[in-house]
Amino acid sequence: MEKKRRVVVTGLGLVSCFGQEVDTFYEKLLDGESGISKIDRFDIEEYPTRFAGCVRDFNTEGYLDRKQARRTDPCIQYMLVAGKKAMEDAGLTEEALQGFDKKRCGVLIGTGMGGMKTFEDGVTNVNSKGFSRLSPFFIPYVITNMGGALLAIDYGFKGPNYSISTACATASHSIIAAAKHIQNGDADLMVCGGAEAPLTQMGVAGFVVIKALSTNNDDMAGAGRPWDKKRDGFVMGEGAGVLVLESEESALKRGARIYGEYLGGGISCDAHHMTNPLEDGSGVAQCIQLALDDASIEKKKVNYINAHATCTPVGDLCELRGIESIFKEQCDGMTMNATKAQIGHCLGAAGAMGSIVTIKAIETSKIPPTINVEDPEEDVKKFDIVQDGPKSMDVTAGLVNAFGFGGHNACIIFGPYER
């Protein structure tokens, strides 16, 4: 059997409640800032939840032309801006791309919910004005694959390009699939990750009625409380996270800056319930073990976990049980943090956000704190959840967890790149 090609990370791009620059985003995480604020895009006053990790001052200049910026759904806009920023960060200028076979360059950026605003606006128009007043762009800007398609059109990338949609595991599934295309020799370069723009009336209402969201409107910045006994649901977020993955050979050939290495990924399904994970954490454990096996590393090498930790009463503990069943005594003092308390749960983009955090932790040797944990659950006390400000440490291997409705699980392991 031919040995898998090594996959490295050469570019990062994002759109978030902390802006559109990765370094600024990470500095704010390290400082323990909260990006949670009141939703102001529609009348939210009657909703029991009135806050989220909202993207503010979003700027498309230089990344989308005026027509695109006016017509496209925010989800597509987030994808395109984050994707192009990741390409810039990787040094993939027009001149640099001349050295690539574009049939071996692909895009795999997913979304859990797609063009929510476009869909809402379209329904409103049809109901109030009739079907003939529906925008001809309605279908293209609603479907989940269009952001990746438009990015490929802009760069002329003719390699693997499709959309994965697995709720909150979407971005991680996309990264894993993209890495496999490189490992298997189908591609040399993949732009991958996830995007979500769910802060619409229907998007927020949908999560409200299933009682998934925190209702702590009096303390919006403190509403996301991972592993805290008073947690009462997750805080919605939005944005996009995109990675540029390359074969080691490709990155070295062009002298690219390498952030770290994609070591492996695991995917599994709980096959249990539409929204609740397996209570004993066995689905989480299965997925982590698959990631370790794929990475071909011993579990003791993993010394940092970017937890899914959505701040839900059930989900946080199920994940802990899964982690404990794999790492056992290694959990004592193990570094693990939860960044959704600061940026919200970005749904289909969550795994990409966690991946960017983990890659930056590898690069900077600094771990962001977990905020808003005042009365932690007993099960989490054995871990070091980085409560007292940022932590300095060298990450030998970082595990990124992402789990979605439907029982979809995805775990990724990144590590420092070593020749």
JOGIVEN-V690905 format. One record per residue. N is the residue number from 1. RES is the residue in one small letter. SS is DSSP state (a for helix, b for strand, c for the rest). PHI is phi in radians with two decimals (999 if undefined). Layout:
N:RES:SS:PHI ; N:RES:SS:PHI
This chain:
1:m:c:999 ; 2:e:c:-1.21 ; 3:k:c:-1.18 ; 4:k:c:-1.13 ; 5:r:c:-1.26 ; 6:r:c:-1.32 ; 7:v:b:-2.10 ; 8:v:b:-2.12 ; 9:v:b:-1.76 ; 10:t:b:-2.06 ; 11:g:b:-2.65 ; 12:l:b:-2.33 ; 13:g:b:-2.59 ; 14:l:b:-2.71 ; 15:v:b:-2.27 ; 16:s:b:-2.63 ; 17:c:c:-1.18 ; 18:f:c:-1.77 ; 19:g:b:1.78 ; 20:q:c:-2.08 ; 21:e:c:-2.02 ; 22:v:a:-1.05 ; 23:d:a:-1.13 ; 24:t:a:-1.11 ; 25:f:a:-0.94 ; 26:y:a:-1.26 ; 27:e:a:-1.08 ; 28:k:a:-1.18 ; 29:l:a:-1.10 ; 30:l:a:-1.08 ; 31:d:c:-1.37 ; 32:g:c:1.30 ; 33:e:c:-1.28 ; 34:s:c:-1.87 ; 35:g:c:-1.77 ; 36:i:c:-1.51 ; 37:s:b:-2.62 ; 38:k:b:-1.24 ; 39:i:c:-1.29 ; 40:d:c:-2.23 ; 41:r:c:-1.58 ; 42:f:c:-2.72 ; 43:d:c:-1.23 ; 44:i:c:-1.82 ; 45:e:c:-1.05 ; 46:e:c:-1.53 ; 47:y:c:-1.34 ; 48:p:c:-1.24 ; 49:t:c:-2.09 ; 50:r:c:-2.22 ; 51:f:b:-2.54 ; 52:a:b:-2.97 ; 53:g:b:-1.52 ; 54:c:c:-1.45 ; 55:v:c:-1.30 ; 56:r:c:-2.07 ; 57:d:c:0.89 ; 58:f:c:-1.20 ; 59:n:c:-2.13 ; 60:t:c:-1.74 ; 61:e:c:-1.05 ; 62:g:c:1.55 ; 63:y:c:-2.08 ; 64:l:c:-2.23 ; 65:d:c:-1.32 ; 66:r:a:-1.10 ; 67:k:a:-1.14 ; 68:q:a:-1.05 ; 69:a:a:-1.12 ; 70:r:a:-1.44 ; 71:r:a:-1.67 ; 72:t:c:-1.29 ; 73:d:c:-1.17 ; 74:p:a:-0.93 ; 75:c:a:-1.05 ; 76:i:a:-1.18 ; 77:q:a:-1.05 ; 78:y:a:-1.07 ; 79:m:a:-1.02 ; 80:l:a:-1.16 ; 81:v:a:-1.16 ; 82:a:a:-1.10 ; 83:g:a:-1.11 ; 84:k:a:-1.25 ; 85:k:a:-1.17 ; 86:a:a:-1.12 ; 87:m:a:-1.11 ; 88:e:a:-1.04 ; 89:d:a:-1.08 ; 90:a:c:-1.42 ; 91:g:c:1.27 ; 92:l:c:-1.59 ; 93:t:c:-1.28 ; 94:e:a:-1.01 ; 95:e:a:-1.16 ; 96:a:a:-1.11 ; 97:l:a:-1.22 ; 98:q:c:-1.15 ; 99:g:c:-1.49 ; 100:f:c:-1.88 ; 101:d:c:-1.47 ; 102:k:a:-1.22 ; 103:k:a:-1.31 ; 104:r:a:-1.97 ; 105:c:b:-2.09 ; 106:g:b:-2.36 ; 107:v:b:-2.33 ; 108:l:b:-2.51 ; 109:i:b:-2.05 ; 110:g:b:-1.77 ; 111:t:c:-2.60 ; 112:g:c:-1.33 ; 113:m:c:-2.06 ; 114:g:c:1.33 ; 115:g:c:-1.40 ; 116:m:a:-1.11 ; 117:k:a:-1.17 ; 118:t:a:-1.03 ; 119:f:a:-1.13 ; 120:e:a:-1.06 ; 121:d:a:-1.08 ; 122:g:a:-1.14 ; 123:v:a:-1.08 ; 124:t:a:-1.05 ; 125:n:a:-1.13 ; 126:v:a:-1.11 ; 127:n:a:-1.21 ; 128:s:a:-1.69 ; 129:k:a:-2.17 ; 130:g:c:1.78 ; 131:f:a:-1.09 ; 132:s:a:-1.20 ; 133:r:a:-1.63 ; 134:l:c:-1.24 ; 135:s:c:-1.09 ; 136:p:c:-1.17 ; 137:f:c:-1.56 ; 138:f:a:-0.95 ; 139:i:a:-1.10 ; 140:p:a:-1.01 ; 141:y:a:-1.63 ; 142:v:a:-1.64 ; 143:i:c:-1.19 ; 144:t:c:-1.30 ; 145:n:c:-1.55 ; 146:m:a:-1.23 ; 147:g:a:-1.05 ; 148:g:a:-1.14 ; 149:a:a:-1.16 ; 150:l:a:-1.14 ; 151:l:a:-1.12 ; 152:a:a:-1.11 ; 153:i:a:-1.07 ; 154:d:a:-1.11 ; 155:y:a:-1.77 ; 156:g:c:1.28 ; 157:f:c:-1.39 ; 158:k:c:-1.94 ; 159:g:c:-1.49 ; 160:p:c:-0.94 ; 161:n:b:-2.70 ; 162:y:c:-2.78 ; 163:s:c:-2.06 ; 164:i:c:-1.81 ; 165:s:c:-2.39 ; 166:t:c:-2.31 ; 167:a:a:0.94 ; 168:c:a:-1.37 ; 169:a:a:-1.71 ; 170:t:a:-0.93 ; 171:a:a:-1.09 ; 172:s:a:-1.18 ; 173:h:a:-1.05 ; 174:s:a:-1.15 ; 175:i:a:-1.14 ; 176:i:a:-1.09 ; 177:a:a:-1.11 ; 178:a:a:-1.09 ; 179:a:a:-1.08 ; 180:k:a:-1.14 ; 181:h:a:-1.07 ; 182:i:a:-1.28 ; 183:q:a:-1.00 ; 184:n:c:-1.46 ; 185:g:c:1.55 ; 186:d:c:-1.39 ; 187:a:c:-2.62 ; 188:d:c:-1.82 ; 189:l:b:-2.49 ; 190:m:b:-2.36 ; 191:v:b:-1.73 ; 192:c:b:-2.55 ; 193:g:b:2.67 ; 194:g:b:-2.71 ; 195:a:b:-2.52 ; 196:e:b:-2.72 ; 197:a:c:-2.35 ; 198:p:c:-1.65 ; 199:l:c:-1.48 ; 200:t:c:-2.08 ; 201:q:a:-0.98 ; 202:m:a:-1.25 ; 203:g:a:-1.09 ; 204:v:a:-1.22 ; 205:a:a:-1.04 ; 206:g:a:-1.06 ; 207:f:a:-1.39 ; 208:v:a:-1.08 ; 209:v:a:-1.24 ; 210:i:c:-1.67 ; 211:k:c:0.99 ; 212:a:c:-1.61 ; 213:l:b:-1.74 ; 214:s:c:-1.12 ; 215:t:c:-2.00 ; 216:n:c:-1.43 ; 217:n:a:-1.17 ; 218:d:a:-1.34 ; 219:d:a:-2.48 ; 220:m:a:-1.04 ; 221:a:a:-1.15 ; 222:g:a:-1.77 ; 223:a:c:-1.28 ; 224:g:c:-1.39 ; 225:r:c:-2.23 ; 226:p:c:-1.08 ; 227:w:c:1.13 ; 228:d:b:-1.50 ; 229:k:c:-1.09 ; 230:k:c:-1.71 ; 231:r:c:-1.06 ; 232:d:c:-2.33 ; 233:g:c:2.33 ; 234:f:b:-1.58 ; 235:v:c:-1.88 ; 236:m:b:-1.19 ; 237:g:b:-2.38 ; 238:e:c:-2.65 ; 239:g:b:2.29 ; 240:a:b:-2.63 ; 241:g:b:-2.30 ; 242:v:b:-2.35 ; 243:l:b:-2.01 ; 244:v:b:-1.77 ; 245:l:b:-1.83 ; 246:e:b:-2.39 ; 247:s:b:-1.17 ; 248:e:a:-0.95 ; 249:e:a:-1.03 ; 250:s:a:-1.11 ; 251:a:a:-1.12 ; 252:l:a:-1.19 ; 253:k:a:-1.04 ; 254:r:c:-1.72 ; 255:g:c:1.17 ; 256:a:c:-1.27 ; 257:r:c:-1.30 ; 258:i:c:-1.90 ; 259:y:c:-1.28 ; 260:g:b:3.11 ; 261:e:b:-2.09 ; 262:y:b:-1.35 ; 263:l:b:-1.64 ; 264:g:b:3.04 ; 265:g:b:-2.59 ; 266:g:b:-2.23 ; 267:i:b:-2.31 ; 268:s:b:-2.76 ; 269:c:b:-2.34 ; 270:d:c:-1.18 ; 271:a:c:0.86 ; 272:h:c:-2.27 ; 273:h:c:-2.76 ; 274:m:c:-1.09 ; 275:t:c:-2.17 ; 276:n:c:-1.67 ; 277:p:c:-1.34 ; 278:l:c:-1.08 ; 279:e:c:-1.10 ; 280:d:c:-1.45 ; 281:g:c:1.33 ; 282:s:a:-1.15 ; 283:g:a:-1.17 ; 284:v:a:-1.10 ; 285:a:a:-1.06 ; 286:q:a:-1.00 ; 287:c:a:-1.21 ; 288:i:a:-1.06 ; 289:q:a:-1.10 ; 290:l:a:-1.11 ; 291:a:a:-1.17 ; 292:l:a:-1.08 ; 293:d:a:-1.11 ; 294:d:a:-1.16 ; 295:a:a:-1.35 ; 296:s:c:0.98 ; 297:i:c:-2.18 ; 298:e:c:-1.35 ; 299:k:a:-1.07 ; 300:k:a:-1.16 ; 301:k:a:-1.27 ; 302:v:c:-1.31 ; 303:n:c:-2.14 ; 304:y:b:-2.60 ; 305:i:b:-2.19 ; 306:n:b:-1.62 ; 307:a:c:-1.33 ; 308:h:c:-1.16 ; 309:a:c:0.48 ; 310:t:c:-1.46 ; 311:c:c:1.39 ; 312:t:c:-1.64 ; 313:p:a:-0.97 ; 314:v:a:-1.45 ; 315:g:a:-1.07 ; 316:d:a:-1.04 ; 317:l:a:-1.31 ; 318:c:a:-1.07 ; 319:e:a:-1.11 ; 320:l:a:-1.01 ; 321:r:a:-1.09 ; 322:g:a:-1.13 ; 323:i:a:-1.10 ; 324:e:a:-1.10 ; 325:s:a:-1.19 ; 326:i:a:-1.60 ; 327:f:a:-1.58 ; 328:k:a:0.85 ; 329:e:a:-1.13 ; 330:q:a:-1.13 ; 331:c:a:-1.14 ; 332:d:c:-1.11 ; 333:g:c:1.43 ; 334:m:c:-1.16 ; 335:t:b:-1.38 ; 336:m:b:-2.60 ; 337:n:b:-2.27 ; 338:a:c:-2.41 ; 339:t:c:-1.63 ; 340:k:a:-1.17 ; 341:a:a:-1.11 ; 342:q:a:-1.68 ; 343:i:a:-2.02 ; 344:g:c:1.43 ; 345:h:b:-1.62 ; 346:c:c:-1.49 ; 347:l:a:0.95 ; 348:g:a:-1.11 ; 349:a:a:-1.71 ; 350:a:a:-1.02 ; 351:g:a:-1.13 ; 352:a:a:-1.27 ; 353:m:a:-1.08 ; 354:g:a:-1.11 ; 355:s:a:-1.18 ; 356:i:a:-1.10 ; 357:v:a:-1.04 ; 358:t:a:-1.16 ; 359:i:a:-1.15 ; 360:k:a:-1.18 ; 361:a:a:-1.11 ; 362:i:a:-1.13 ; 363:e:a:-1.20 ; 364:t:a:-1.68 ; 365:s:c:1.03 ; 366:k:b:-2.33 ; 367:i:b:-1.91 ; 368:p:c:-1.16 ; 369:p:c:-1.32 ; 370:t:c:-1.70 ; 371:i:c:-1.68 ; 372:n:c:1.24 ; 373:v:c:-1.75 ; 374:e:c:-1.82 ; 375:d:c:-2.32 ; 376:p:b:-1.21 ; 377:e:c:-1.06 ; 378:e:a:-1.01 ; 379:d:a:-1.13 ; 380:v:a:-1.69 ; 381:k:c:-1.14 ; 382:k:c:-1.26 ; 383:f:c:-1.46 ; 384:d:b:-1.68 ; 385:i:c:-1.62 ; 386:v:c:0.99 ; 387:q:c:-1.53 ; 388:d:c:-1.85 ; 389:g:c:1.54 ; 390:p:c:-1.10 ; 391:k:b:-2.05 ; 392:s:b:-1.60 ; 393:m:c:-2.91 ; 394:d:c:-1.55 ; 395:v:c:-1.48 ; 396:t:c:-1.50 ; 397:a:c:-2.84 ; 398:g:b:-2.01 ; 399:l:b:-1.77 ; 400:v:b:-1.95 ; 401:n:b:-1.79 ; 402:a:b:-2.62 ; 403:f:b:-2.34 ; 404:g:b:-2.18 ; 405:f:c:-0.89 ; 406:g:c:1.66 ; 407:g:c:1.41 ; 408:h:b:-1.43 ; 409:n:b:-2.07 ; 410:a:b:-2.57 ; 411:c:b:-2.25 ; 412:i:b:-2.17 ; 413:i:b:-2.11 ; 414:f:b:-1.99 ; 415:g:b:-2.56 ; 416:p:c:-1.10 ; 417:y:c:-1.49 ; 418:e:c:-2.28 ; 419:r:c:-1.13
